[in-house]
Amino acid sequence: MSLQETLEYRRSVRYFDEAKELDTEKVKHCIELATLAPNSSNMQLWEFYHITDPEMLKIISHACLDQKATETAKQIVVFVTRRDLHRKHSKAILDFEKGNIARYSPPERQEKRWKDRLVYYNRVMPFLYSRFLGLLGLLRKILATSISLFRPMVTTVSESDVRVVVHKTCGLAAQTFMIAMAEIGYDTCPLEGFDSRRVKRLLKLPRSAEINMVIPCGIRKGTLGIWGERFRVPFDEVYKKI
Ligand SMILES: Cc1cc2nc3c(=O)[nH]c(=O)nc-3n(C[C@H](O)[C@H](O)[C@H](O)COP(=O)(O)O)c2cc1C
């Protein structure tokens, strides 16, 4: 399939064919492709829980309000945001970047680039992702808004802004996953209709982790699980050329 054909093929499928199994390795590969999604500051504050165990599938399906898509899913992938991993990932990025800069940056620029990375991942990222009962978010917001009175400044730095950042990133990974699945004829249905407290408990996630999306997977049974033709608001209502 071309990219356009794949995008047209992907639909939210709410009923999967009981007789058609998925190849776990292929689904795993699609999850790996999802990690190629663009993501904020390359922090990759996401995790992917690939559920294949039949018993666990049933329990998760119940936490997803027993929706038909989860009840008939052959596998389920849960997309999770992990703000709490920011220090670990910053360190991994710096470890990688040291060699990356040495290999690819012009010699005269290497020192400055390395210093910039150090400031960004050792100071800016911990400042952005640190929480301290949500109080740091308020401090960041006041600081950023004050600076923006004098020069352009990113002001979306509060506690809830940072949650949006990691959910945006994770959503891009989820979409990349669904496109990769569609390309091999596998179907998905993104869900936000679930009890996140229960899903978190089942996956033994820490408090600060959040469920971004639950994606049941399987293979469509004709048009049974597709609710008719696709509706989109007219393109000229949403397209603004400036
Ligand atoms: C964030 C998000 C949450 C969604 N939650 C649900 C859900 O809980 N149950 C459901 O049946 N569909 C859910 N959907 C699927 C949408 O209803 C679907 O994408 C939309 O109707 C467009 O249809 P299409 O995906 O076939 O193009 C969700 C989609 C997104 C992106």
PDBQT file of the ligand as one rigid body, heavy atoms in Angstrom, charges set to zero:
ROOT
HETATM    1  C1  LIG A 301      -7.936   9.951  21.484  1.00  0.00    +0.000 C 
HETATM    2  C2  LIG A 301      -9.002   9.076  20.876  1.00  0.00    +0.000 A 
HETATM    3  C3  LIG A 301      -9.886   8.404  21.696  1.00  0.00    +0.000 A 
HETATM    4  C4  LIG A 301     -10.859   7.560  21.158  1.00  0.00    +0.000 A 
HETATM    5  N1  LIG A 301     -11.661   6.827  22.005  1.00  0.00    +0.000 NA
HETATM    6  C5  LIG A 301     -12.536   5.936  21.494  1.00  0.00    +0.000 A 
HETATM    7  C6  LIG A 301     -13.276   5.091  22.351  1.00  0.00    +0.000 A 
HETATM    8  O1  LIG A 301     -13.143   5.102  23.575  1.00  0.00    +0.000 OA
HETATM    9  N2  LIG A 301     -14.141   4.213  21.786  1.00  0.00    +0.000 N 
HETATM   10  C7  LIG A 301     -14.293   4.125  20.429  1.00  0.00    +0.000 A 
HETATM   11  O2  LIG A 301     -15.091   3.290  19.981  1.00  0.00    +0.000 OA
HETATM   12  N3  LIG A 301     -13.582   4.909  19.580  1.00  0.00    +0.000 NA
HETATM   13  C8  LIG A 301     -12.698   5.806  20.079  1.00  0.00    +0.000 A 
HETATM   14  N4  LIG A 301     -11.931   6.577  19.234  1.00  0.00    +0.000 N 
HETATM   15  C9  LIG A 301     -12.043   6.417  17.775  1.00  0.00    +0.000 C 
HETATM   16  C10 LIG A 301     -12.737   7.606  17.124  1.00  0.00    +0.000 C 
HETATM   17  O3  LIG A 301     -14.094   7.589  17.425  1.00  0.00    +0.000 OA
HETATM   18  C11 LIG A 301     -12.437   7.554  15.619  1.00  0.00    +0.000 C 
HETATM   19  O4  LIG A 301     -11.069   7.731  15.397  1.00  0.00    +0.000 OA
HETATM   20  C12 LIG A 301     -13.230   8.626  14.835  1.00  0.00    +0.000 C 
HETATM   21  O5  LIG A 301     -14.600   8.382  14.909  1.00  0.00    +0.000 OA
HETATM   22  C13 LIG A 301     -12.799   8.668  13.368  1.00  0.00    +0.000 C 
HETATM   23  O6  LIG A 301     -12.972   7.416  12.744  1.00  0.00    +0.000 OA
HETATM   24  P1  LIG A 301     -11.770   6.662  11.967  1.00  0.00    +0.000 P 
HETATM   25  O7  LIG A 301     -10.710   6.396  13.035  1.00  0.00    +0.000 OA
HETATM   26  O8  LIG A 301     -12.365   5.392  11.454  1.00  0.00    +0.000 OA
HETATM   27  O9  LIG A 301     -11.246   7.552  10.922  1.00  0.00    +0.000 OA
HETATM   28  C14 LIG A 301     -10.963   7.420  19.761  1.00  0.00    +0.000 A 
HETATM   29  C15 LIG A 301     -10.058   8.119  18.939  1.00  0.00    +0.000 A 
HETATM   30  C16 LIG A 301      -9.081   8.914  19.480  1.00  0.00    +0.000 A 
HETATM   31  C17 LIG A 301      -8.094   9.598  18.566  1.00  0.00    +0.000 C 
ENDROOT
TORSDOF 0
